[in-house]
Amino acid sequence: MAAEPLAGVRVLVTRPAAQAGRLCGLIETAGGEAIRFPVLEIAPPADPEAARAVVARLGEFNLAVFVSANAVDWLRRFMAGRAWPRGLRAAAVGRRTAEALETLGVGEVIVPASGFDSEALLAEPAFADVAGRRVLIVRGEGGREWLRQALEARGARVEYAELYRRGRPQADPGPLLDRWEAGGVDAVTVASGESLDNLFAMLGGRGRPLIAGTPLMVPGPRVAAHATELGVEEIHTAADATDEAMLRALEAWAADRARPDA
C-alpha cells in the first residue's frame, strides 16, 4: 500500500457532526481530503423522563441489546454515573458498538462473529434459548421492528429503551453541489440506509445524478441493496460501519482506480 493511499482523493463524509472527526482524520492521514456534510442529527428523546425511568430499571433485565454506538452514548448520559448492573448481559450489533460498551465498564459483550446487523446477532448461540428472558433493546426512536419480533417469537419478553432521536439536519446544500458539479467530490461514505436517504433528500433533484454517479462506500449488503434501488451505479461494501473498515474500503477502491488497466 502506498504511503498515502488516498493522495488527492476528495471524500464526502456524512457521519453526524460529533462523530465524523475520526474518519475524517483517517482520510487526511492517508493523504485524502475529507468533506464534512452531516446527514444525520442526534438529539434527546421526545420524552426524556420515560427514557430515564426505563434506564433506572436496567437491573430488572437479563439482557440488553444495543443497536448502535449512539445507544451506548445516550445510555451513559441517562445512567448519570451509576454502575452497570451486576448480572446484566450486553449484546451489540457490531464491533464499534461493543467497543463503546467496554468504556461503560461492561465486561463480556455478545457480538456477531460475522456481519454487523440484527440478523447476524440473533445467529449467535447466546440467542438460541431466550424463552422467558427479559430483554431490553436500547435504540433511538423508531427503527426496524424485526429484532423485537424475532426475539418475541423465541419467547423473550422484550421492551424498548428509546434514548435519542435521529433527524435530518437543516443545511444549505448549495456550496457542496457547486463543488460536486465542478468535479470536486471523488467518493462518498454513508453508514446506513437512512443516511443515504437523507443525503438524497438534502441534495434534491440537483444532487440525485451526482450521488448516483459517484463511487459510494457502504457498510454492508443491506445498505448496498438499498443504494442499488436508489440508482447508485458504483457501490463498494466495507466489512462493517467502523471508521477503519470504511477507510479500508476507500483505500481498496483508490488502489483499483489507480491501476493502469482500470
TIRO-83855 format. One record per residue (C-alpha): x, y, z; residue number from 1. Coordinates in nm, 2 decimals, decimal comma. Layout:
N
{{X Y Z} NUM} ...
***
This chain:
262
{{0,00 0,00 0,00} 1} {{0,13 0,35 -0,09} 2} {{0,24 0,58 0,19} 3} {{-0,06 0,80 0,12} 4} {{-0,31 0,56 -0,04} 5} {{-0,58 0,84 -0,07} 6} {{-0,35 1,11 -0,21} 7} {{-0,56 1,37 -0,38} 8} {{-0,89 1,19 -0,32} 9} {{-1,18 1,40 -0,21} 10} {{-1,42 1,21 0,01} 11} {{-1,77 1,32 0,13} 12} {{-1,81 1,21 0,49} 13} {{-2,18 1,21 0,60} 14} {{-2,15 1,10 0,97} 15} {{-2,32 1,31 1,24} 16} {{-2,10 1,62 1,32} 17} {{-1,99 1,49 1,66} 18} {{-1,89 1,15 1,52} 19} {{-1,72 1,25 1,19} 20} {{-1,38 1,35 1,34} 21} {{-1,21 1,01 1,35} 22} {{-1,30 0,91 0,99} 23} {{-1,20 1,25 0,86} 24} {{-0,87 1,22 1,04} 25} {{-0,80 0,88 0,90} 26} {{-0,88 1,00 0,55} 27} {{-0,65 1,30 0,59} 28} {{-0,37 1,09 0,73} 29} {{-0,40 0,87 0,42} 30} {{-0,35 1,18 0,20} 31} {{-0,71 1,25 0,12} 32} {{-0,94 1,54 0,18} 33} {{-1,25 1,49 0,40} 34} {{-1,55 1,69 0,31} 35} {{-1,79 1,71 0,60} 36} {{-2,16 1,71 0,53} 37} {{-2,36 1,56 0,82} 38} {{-2,69 1,40 0,71} 39} {{-2,80 1,27 1,05} 40} {{-2,86 1,48 1,36} 41} {{-2,87 1,30 1,70} 42} {{-3,10 1,47 1,96} 43} {{-3,25 1,39 2,30} 44} {{-3,57 1,18 2,30} 45} {{-3,91 1,33 2,29} 46} {{-3,99 1,21 2,64} 47} {{-3,66 1,22 2,85} 48} {{-3,85 1,12 3,17} 49} {{-3,97 0,80 3,01} 50} {{-3,62 0,72 2,90} 51} {{-3,48 0,80 3,24} 52} {{-3,74 0,57 3,40} 53} {{-3,66 0,27 3,19} 54} {{-3,28 0,32 3,24} 55} {{-3,35 0,32 3,62} 56} {{-3,49 -0,03 3,58} 57} {{-3,19 -0,18 3,39} 58} {{-3,12 -0,43 3,67} 59} {{-3,46 -0,59 3,61} 60} {{-3,35 -0,73 3,27} 61} {{-3,14 -1,04 3,18} 62} {{-3,00 -0,90 2,85} 63} {{-2,96 -0,55 2,70} 64} {{-2,92 -0,53 2,32} 65} {{-2,76 -0,22 2,18} 66} {{-2,82 -0,13 1,81} 67} {{-2,56 0,14 1,78} 68} {{-2,28 0,33 1,94} 69} {{-2,53 0,62 1,98} 70} {{-2,74 0,39 2,20} 71} {{-2,44 0,34 2,43} 72} {{-2,36 0,71 2,44} 73} {{-2,71 0,81 2,54} 74} {{-2,74 0,53 2,79} 75} {{-2,43 0,67 2,96} 76} {{-2,59 1,01 2,98} 77} {{-2,91 0,87 3,14} 78} {{-2,72 0,64 3,38} 79} {{-2,56 0,96 3,52} 80} {{-2,26 0,79 3,68} 81} {{-2,45 0,47 3,80} 82} {{-2,27 0,14 3,77} 83} {{-2,36 -0,12 3,51} 84} {{-2,60 -0,37 3,69} 85} {{-2,43 -0,69 3,80} 86} {{-2,56 -0,99 3,61} 87} {{-2,69 -0,80 3,32} 88} {{-2,55 -0,93 2,99} 89} {{-2,50 -0,70 2,70} 90} {{-2,51 -0,76 2,32} 91} {{-2,40 -0,53 2,04} 92} {{-2,48 -0,54 1,67} 93} {{-2,12 -0,45 1,57} 94} {{-1,77 -0,40 1,69} 95} {{-1,79 -0,03 1,72} 96} {{-2,09 -0,06 1,95} 97} {{-1,91 -0,33 2,15} 98} {{-1,61 -0,10 2,20} 99} {{-1,84 0,18 2,32} 100} {{-1,99 -0,06 2,58} 101} {{-1,65 -0,15 2,71} 102} {{-1,59 0,21 2,80} 103} {{-1,91 0,18 3,02} 104} {{-1,74 -0,10 3,22} 105} {{-1,93 -0,38 3,06} 106} {{-1,72 -0,70 3,06} 107} {{-1,81 -0,96 2,81} 108} {{-2,02 -0,83 2,52} 109} {{-2,20 -1,06 2,27} 110} {{-2,10 -0,96 1,92} 111} {{-2,18 -1,13 1,59} 112} {{-1,89 -1,35 1,47} 113} {{-1,96 -1,23 1,12} 114} {{-2,19 -0,95 1,00} 115} {{-2,30 -0,65 1,20} 116} {{-2,68 -0,63 1,20} 117} {{-2,97 -0,77 1,40} 118} {{-2,99 -1,09 1,18} 119} {{-2,62 -1,17 1,25} 120} {{-2,66 -1,10 1,62} 121} {{-2,95 -1,34 1,65} 122} {{-2,75 -1,61 1,49} 123} {{-2,52 -1,61 1,79} 124} {{-2,55 -1,91 2,03} 125} {{-2,64 -1,68 2,32} 126} {{-2,98 -1,61 2,15} 127} {{-3,07 -1,97 2,08} 128} {{-3,26 -2,00 2,41} 129} {{-3,42 -1,67 2,53} 130} {{-3,76 -1,80 2,62} 131} {{-3,88 -1,63 2,94} 132} {{-3,58 -1,39 2,94} 133} {{-3,63 -1,02 2,98} 134} {{-3,46 -0,83 2,70} 135} {{-3,42 -0,46 2,67} 136} {{-3,34 -0,32 2,32} 137} {{-3,16 0,01 2,36} 138} {{-3,20 0,23 2,05} 139} {{-3,33 0,56 1,90} 140} {{-3,69 0,64 1,85} 141} {{-3,84 0,44 1,56} 142} {{-3,64 0,20 1,35} 143} {{-3,70 -0,16 1,24} 144} {{-3,92 -0,39 1,44} 145} {{-3,76 -0,71 1,32} 146} {{-3,54 -0,77 1,62} 147} {{-3,82 -0,74 1,87} 148} {{-4,05 -0,96 1,67} 149} {{-3,78 -1,23 1,63} 150} {{-3,70 -1,23 2,00} 151} {{-4,06 -1,25 2,10} 152} {{-4,11 -1,53 1,85} 153} {{-3,84 -1,72 2,05} 154} {{-4,03 -1,65 2,38} 155} {{-3,84 -1,35 2,51} 156} {{-4,02 -1,06 2,69} 157} {{-3,90 -0,75 2,52} 158} {{-3,91 -0,38 2,59} 159} {{-3,75 -0,08 2,43} 160} {{-3,54 0,20 2,58} 161} {{-3,56 0,47 2,32} 162} {{-3,30 0,71 2,43} 163} {{-3,24 0,95 2,14} 164} {{-3,39 1,08 1,82} 165} {{-3,24 1,08 1,47} 166} {{-3,32 1,37 1,25} 167} {{-3,23 1,53 0,92} 168} {{-3,01 1,84 0,97} 169} {{-3,11 2,18 0,81} 170} {{-2,82 2,27 0,59} 171} {{-2,76 2,48 0,27} 172} {{-2,65 2,22 0,01} 173} {{-2,55 2,49 -0,24} 174} {{-2,17 2,50 -0,18} 175} {{-2,15 2,12 -0,18} 176} {{-2,35 2,09 -0,50} 177} {{-2,14 2,36 -0,67} 178} {{-1,82 2,18 -0,57} 179} {{-1,96 1,84 -0,68} 180} {{-2,07 1,97 -1,02} 181} {{-1,72 2,11 -1,07} 182} {{-1,57 1,76 -1,02} 183} {{-1,47 1,82 -0,66} 184} {{-1,60 1,50 -0,50} 185} {{-1,44 1,17 -0,58} 186} {{-1,62 0,93 -0,33} 187} {{-1,90 0,92 -0,07} 188} {{-1,93 0,73 0,26} 189} {{-2,26 0,65 0,43} 190} {{-2,31 0,45 0,75} 191} {{-2,68 0,34 0,69} 192} {{-2,97 0,34 0,45} 193} {{-3,12 0,62 0,65} 194} {{-2,81 0,83 0,59} 195} {{-2,83 0,77 0,22} 196} {{-3,20 0,86 0,21} 197} {{-3,12 1,18 0,39} 198} {{-2,84 1,27 0,15} 199} {{-3,07 1,23 -0,14} 200} {{-3,34 1,43 0,03} 201} {{-3,10 1,71 0,14} 202} {{-2,94 1,75 -0,21} 203} {{-3,27 1,73 -0,40} 204} {{-3,31 1,68 -0,77} 205} {{-2,99 1,86 -0,85} 206} {{-2,79 1,62 -0,63} 207} {{-2,95 1,29 -0,75} 208} {{-2,73 1,24 -1,06} 209} {{-2,42 1,34 -0,86} 210} {{-2,48 1,08 -0,59} 211} {{-2,58 0,82 -0,84} 212} {{-2,27 0,87 -1,05} 213} {{-2,01 0,88 -0,76} 214} {{-1,84 0,58 -0,60} 215} {{-2,03 0,50 -0,28} 216} {{-1,88 0,32 0,03} 217} {{-2,15 0,14 0,23} 218} {{-2,12 -0,07 0,55} 219} {{-2,29 -0,39 0,43} 220} {{-2,51 -0,58 0,18} 221} {{-2,84 -0,44 0,31} 222} {{-2,73 -0,08 0,25} 223} {{-2,57 -0,18 -0,08} 224} {{-2,90 -0,33 -0,20} 225} {{-3,08 -0,01 -0,09} 226} {{-2,83 0,21 -0,28} 227} {{-2,88 0,00 -0,59} 228} {{-3,26 0,05 -0,56} 229} {{-3,19 0,43 -0,55} 230} {{-2,99 0,42 -0,87} 231} {{-2,63 0,44 -0,74} 232} {{-2,41 0,30 -1,01} 233} {{-2,08 0,21 -0,83} 234} {{-2,11 0,06 -0,48} 235} {{-1,82 -0,07 -0,26} 236} {{-1,91 -0,27 0,05} 237} {{-1,70 -0,23 0,36} 238} {{-1,66 -0,51 0,62} 239} {{-1,87 -0,31 0,87} 240} {{-1,96 0,05 0,97} 241} {{-1,64 0,13 1,17} 242} {{-1,42 0,41 1,06} 243} {{-1,13 0,17 1,00} 244} {{-1,35 -0,05 0,77} 245} {{-1,47 0,25 0,57} 246} {{-1,11 0,36 0,53} 247} {{-1,00 0,02 0,41} 248} {{-1,29 0,02 0,15} 249} {{-1,18 0,37 0,03} 250} {{-0,82 0,26 0,00} 251} {{-0,91 -0,06 -0,19} 252} {{-1,12 0,14 -0,43} 253} {{-0,85 0,41 -0,47} 254} {{-0,59 0,14 -0,54} 255} {{-0,81 -0,03 -0,80} 256} {{-0,88 0,31 -0,96} 257} {{-0,50 0,39 -0,98} 258} {{-0,42 0,06 -1,17} 259} {{-0,30 0,13 -1,53} 260} {{-0,57 -0,10 -1,67} 261} {{-0,85 0,04 -1,46} 262} 
***
